[in-house]
């Protein structure tokens, strides 16, 4: 059993096989359609079921963070078998989840728990978690894992192309891109995450142009001097996600390319679209 336990939340959108392989513990958020709340654990509601409901919902669903009690229960259990815990979560500017985790840490009064605001979400958060979990599986000391996670926060890139800005606007998640008002909803922007919130990176007019710009933007951001690590997810656009996966694999030849799906929480605010995160690991 590794000395350090890695905890995250369900917005990391890592495939279940990775969670199980690297002993990653997930504290789920919830999605609420009208009067019905579903825990984002893949059991109460699957991703496929969520996107079906999202299409027919008359009102945009809401999301709810885990409570401090949820984290407290998880932390107590993990500390029975681990020396310490690193708990890495969705951006504080997007969710109160890191605050719930920090409240549980304080209540437990343990110096063996470190809570990190990743300033990211979905595939970008997932790559940070995966890096931390790989090091934990190698039984690296807590300080080394923390340094690696914090270093990765500063160099990871995250890009998104929503099919429409409708969901981001209704959910209040546009952040620095809020200048893209309702009259401009036909714009197909390439968005990024900066300082923990969504901001505009590039602007296109057509969906196919946005997909091409996503690739072009990636090429412009990478130096080619390291091993390219990529995670790609679709939100209810499986065929287009698969197409993008093939293009990235052929054009950029990453050393690691993860294919996953945007889950219920980020999907509520993004709507249909594509998300990608990447960084270069020096040889």
Secondary structure per residue as TSV (DSSP state, phi and psi in degrees):
chain	resnum	aa	ss	phi	psi
A	1	X	-	360.0	126.8
A	2	X	-	-59.7	150.5
A	3	X	S	-68.6	-31.7
A	4	X	E	-109.7	127.6
A	5	X	E	-94.1	138.0
A	6	X	E	-106.2	126.0
A	7	X	E	-121.7	141.5
A	8	X	E	-143.0	-168.6
A	9	X	E	-120.6	175.6
A	10	X	G	-72.6	-6.8
A	11	X	G	-76.9	-8.2
A	12	X	G	-67.5	-23.3
A	13	X	-	54.7	37.3
A	14	X	-	-83.9	141.1
A	15	X	-	-59.5	148.2
A	16	X	H	-57.8	-35.0
A	17	X	H	-63.9	-30.0
A	18	X	H	-75.3	-38.7
A	19	X	H	-60.2	-43.5
A	20	X	H	-73.1	-42.0
A	21	X	H	-62.7	-39.2
A	22	X	T	-108.4	16.4
A	23	X	T	54.6	44.1
A	24	X	E	-88.4	126.9
A	25	X	E	-95.7	129.8
A	26	X	E	-112.0	127.0
A	27	X	E	-100.5	111.9
A	28	X	-	-80.3	148.1
A	29	X	-	-85.6	-175.7
A	30	X	E	-131.3	151.4
A	31	X	E	-118.0	139.3
A	32	X	E	-124.5	116.6
A	33	X	E	-101.7	112.5
A	34	X	T	52.6	-112.4
A	35	X	T	-96.6	-3.0
A	36	X	E	-104.7	121.7
A	37	X	E	-103.2	135.9
A	38	X	E	-125.6	129.2
A	39	X	E	-73.2	132.6
A	40	X	S	-82.6	69.2
A	41	X	S	-121.5	7.0
A	42	X	S	79.1	-1.6
A	43	X	S	-111.3	-54.8
A	44	X	S	-57.6	-40.6
A	45	X	S	-151.7	130.2
A	46	X	-	-84.2	167.2
A	47	X	H	-62.8	-41.2
A	48	X	H	-62.2	-44.1
A	49	X	H	-63.4	-39.0
A	50	X	H	-61.0	-48.7
A	51	X	H	-68.4	-30.4
A	52	X	H	-63.8	-46.8
A	53	X	H	-65.2	-37.1
A	54	X	H	-62.7	-37.9
A	55	X	H	-64.9	-36.5
A	56	X	H	-99.6	-5.7
A	57	X	-	-66.0	133.4
A	58	X	S	-76.1	-25.5
A	59	X	S	-129.3	137.8
A	60	X	-	-59.1	130.6
A	61	X	-	-65.7	163.5
A	62	X	E	-112.7	167.7
A	63	X	E	-125.9	155.2
A	64	X	E	-134.7	136.7
A	65	X	-	-76.5	159.6
A	66	X	-	-66.4	155.3
A	67	X	-	-87.0	161.4
A	68	X	H	-54.6	-34.5
A	69	X	H	-63.8	-35.2
A	70	X	H	-61.4	-45.2
A	71	X	H	-69.0	-39.1
A	72	X	H	-57.9	-44.5
A	73	X	H	-61.8	-43.5
A	74	X	H	-66.7	-46.3
A	75	X	H	-61.7	-44.4
A	76	X	H	-59.4	-43.0
A	77	X	H	-65.1	-44.4
A	78	X	H	-68.7	-34.9
A	79	X	T	-69.9	-10.9
A	80	X	T	-71.3	-28.3
A	81	X	T	-119.6	-3.1
A	82	X	-	-131.2	153.0
A	83	X	S	-75.2	-33.3
A	84	X	E	-154.6	170.0
A	85	X	E	-132.0	136.4
A	86	X	E	-115.4	120.4
A	87	X	E	-116.6	109.0
A	88	X	E	-115.2	129.3
A	89	X	E	-137.6	170.1
A	90	X	S	-50.9	152.2
A	91	X	-	-52.1	135.4
A	92	X	T	-62.4	-25.5
A	93	X	T	-76.2	-10.9
A	94	X	T	-107.8	-22.5
A	95	X	-	-157.6	152.3
A	96	X	S	-84.6	8.5
A	97	X	H	-55.7	-46.8
A	98	X	H	-60.7	-32.5
A	99	X	H	-67.3	-38.7
A	100	X	H	-64.0	-41.4
A	101	X	H	-63.9	-41.6
A	102	X	H	-67.5	-37.7
A	103	X	H	-62.8	-40.3
A	104	X	H	-66.3	-40.1
A	105	X	H	-60.5	-44.9
A	106	X	H	-65.5	-40.3
A	107	X	H	-65.0	-36.3
A	108	X	H	-73.4	-24.7
A	109	X	T	65.1	34.3
A	110	X	-	-109.7	135.2
A	111	X	T	-84.6	1.3
A	112	X	T	-91.5	6.1
A	113	X	E	-120.3	129.3
A	114	X	E	-121.3	125.6
A	115	X	E	-103.5	130.0
A	116	X	E	-120.1	128.8
A	117	X	E	-84.9	110.6
A	118	X	-	-69.4	-20.5
A	119	X	S	62.2	19.5
A	120	X	-	-135.6	-177.8
A	121	X	-	-158.5	177.5
A	122	X	H	40.0	-125.6
A	123	X	H	-61.7	-31.9
A	124	X	H	-68.4	-45.8
A	125	X	H	-60.1	-41.7
A	126	X	H	-59.1	-40.5
A	127	X	H	-68.6	-36.8
A	128	X	H	-64.0	-44.3
A	129	X	H	-61.8	-44.1
A	130	X	H	-62.8	-40.7
A	131	X	H	-62.6	-45.6
A	132	X	H	-62.9	-41.3
A	133	X	H	-68.3	-35.8
A	134	X	H	-62.7	-43.3
A	135	X	H	-67.9	-39.2
A	136	X	H	-63.2	-39.6
A	137	X	H	-64.4	-27.0
A	138	X	T	-84.7	3.4
A	139	X	T	62.8	36.0
A	140	X	-	-71.2	152.4
A	141	X	-	-66.6	155.7
A	142	X	H	-55.7	-41.7
A	143	X	H	-61.3	-39.2
A	144	X	H	-67.8	-39.7
A	145	X	H	-67.0	-42.7
A	146	X	H	-61.7	-42.6
A	147	X	H	-63.4	-43.2
A	148	X	H	-63.3	-42.1
A	149	X	H	-65.4	-43.9
A	150	X	H	-70.0	-36.4
A	151	X	H	-63.1	-41.1
A	152	X	H	-67.1	-34.8
A	153	X	H	-53.2	-38.2
A	154	X	H	-82.6	-16.3
A	155	X	H	-117.7	-8.8
A	156	X	-	-74.6	144.1
A	157	X	E	-112.5	140.6
A	158	X	E	-132.2	128.6
A	159	X	E	-130.0	144.3
A	160	X	E	-135.5	143.0
A	161	X	E	-128.9	103.1
A	162	X	E	-78.4	144.0
A	163	X	S	-62.8	-33.5
A	164	X	-	-146.9	153.6
A	165	X	S	-86.7	0.7
A	166	X	H	-55.2	-46.6
A	167	X	H	-71.0	-42.4
A	168	X	H	-62.7	-38.6
A	169	X	H	-69.7	-47.2
A	170	X	H	-64.3	-34.5
A	171	X	T	-84.9	-2.3
A	172	X	T	68.8	27.4
A	173	X	-	-105.3	9.0
A	174	X	-	-71.8	-29.5
A	175	X	G	57.9	-121.5
A	176	X	G	-68.3	-12.0
A	177	X	G	-92.3	12.8
A	178	X	T	-66.6	-10.9
A	179	X	T	-68.1	-14.9
A	180	X	S	-80.8	81.5
A	181	X	-	-75.5	174.7
A	182	X	G	-53.9	-35.1
A	183	X	G	-68.4	-12.5
A	184	X	G	-109.4	20.6
A	185	X	T	-64.8	-14.5
A	186	X	T	-79.9	-10.6
A	187	X	-	-65.4	141.5
A	188	X	E	-112.2	87.8
A	189	X	E	-82.7	156.8
A	190	X	E	-99.1	120.3
A	191	X	E	-106.1	158.7
A	192	X	E	-137.9	176.8
A	193	X	E	-111.8	124.6
A	194	X	E	-133.2	126.3
A	195	X	T	54.2	35.0
A	196	X	T	86.1	5.4
A	197	X	E	-138.8	164.8
A	198	X	E	-74.8	134.7
A	199	X	E	-140.5	161.6
A	200	X	E	-81.2	132.8
A	201	X	E	-107.0	-50.4
A	202	X	E	-141.2	161.6
A	203	X	E	-125.8	132.5
A	204	X	E	-129.2	171.0
A	205	X	S	-108.2	-20.4
A	206	X	S	-128.8	153.8
A	207	X	H	-62.9	-45.7
A	208	X	H	-63.4	-34.9
A	209	X	H	-65.5	-37.9
A	210	X	H	-64.3	-40.4
A	211	X	H	-65.2	-41.0
A	212	X	H	-65.1	-39.4
A	213	X	H	-67.4	-31.5
A	214	X	H	-59.7	-45.9
A	215	X	H	-65.5	-45.5
A	216	X	H	-61.2	-40.0
A	217	X	H	-65.0	-41.6
A	218	X	H	-58.9	-46.7
A	219	X	H	-60.8	-35.8
A	220	X	H	-73.1	-23.2
A	221	X	H	-90.0	-22.8
A	222	X	-	-94.6	147.4
A	223	X	-	-93.6	-23.2
A	224	X	S	83.1	8.1
A	225	X	S	-98.2	-1.1
A	226	X	E	-136.4	179.5
A	227	X	E	-80.5	117.3
A	228	X	E	-78.4	124.3
A	229	X	E	-112.2	125.0
A	230	X	E	-133.9	141.6
A	231	X	E	-128.9	129.1
A	232	X	E	-123.7	133.2
A	233	X	E	-134.0	148.2
A	234	X	E	-112.4	151.1
A	235	X	E	-112.6	95.6
A	236	X	S	61.5	30.9
A	237	X	-	-138.4	59.5
A	238	X	H	-59.3	-47.4
A	239	X	H	-62.7	-40.2
A	240	X	H	-73.2	-30.7
A	241	X	H	-66.2	-41.8
A	242	X	H	-64.4	-39.4
A	243	X	H	-62.5	-44.8
A	244	X	H	-65.1	-38.1
A	245	X	H	-56.9	-47.1
A	246	X	H	-64.9	-40.8
A	247	X	H	-65.0	-43.6
A	248	X	H	-65.5	-41.5
A	249	X	H	-62.8	-41.9
A	250	X	H	-76.8	-40.6
A	251	X	H	-82.1	-41.4
A	252	X	H	-105.8	-16.0
A	253	X	-	46.2	58.9
A	254	X	-	-65.7	152.3
A	255	X	S	-73.0	-27.5
A	256	X	E	-143.2	127.3
A	257	X	E	-133.7	108.5
A	258	X	E	-96.7	133.9
A	259	X	E	-111.4	122.7
A	260	X	E	-143.6	-169.2
A	261	X	E	-130.5	137.4
A	262	X	-	-66.7	129.7
A	263	X	-	-84.8	-170.6
A	264	X	H	-62.4	-39.8
A	265	X	H	-71.7	-54.7
A	266	X	H	-67.9	-35.0
A	267	X	H	-61.5	-31.2
A	268	X	H	-59.4	-39.3
A	269	X	H	-95.5	-28.3
A	270	X	H	-84.0	-38.0
A	271	X	-	71.2	-168.1
A	272	X	S	-58.3	136.8
A	273	X	E	171.5	-172.3
A	274	X	E	-127.6	146.5
A	275	X	E	-135.8	141.2
A	276	X	E	-142.5	143.4
A	277	X	E	-135.5	146.4
A	278	X	E	-160.6	157.7
A	279	X	E	-159.4	165.8
A	280	X	E	-109.6	129.6
A	281	X	E	-102.9	123.1
A	282	X	E	-67.8	139.2
A	283	X	-	-66.8	360.0
